Amino acid sequence: HVDLGSVQTIGRIDVFNRTDCCGSALTNFYVFVSDVPFTSTDVTATQNQAGVFTYQHSGQGGSPTPVTVNRTGRYIRVQLPGSERLSLAEVQVWP
């Protein structure tokens, strides 16, 4: 989860999987973007929160996995459903 500090125009988010180990720990993940804080840590509740952009990636993430957003946002979260361990290398946010 990251707070950009103010609402920004976001064109794309690149999510980079680890290449040294643990690549399977970034599988079937979500990327959420919102102008306002997320009200829950639950995936379904976050998907249903008004004004939240949701992207779901099926399968293992790449290096990078590009996510086209084309909207504003201040808060960004990369999340797995359930309680599995999330491991990733980097997240880049592009205008």
ABEGO torsion letter per residue (X at the ends): XBBAGBBBBBABBBBBBBAABGAAABBGBBBBBBABBBABABAAAAAABBGBBBBBBBEBBBOBBBBBAGBBBABBBBBBBEABBBBBABBBBBX
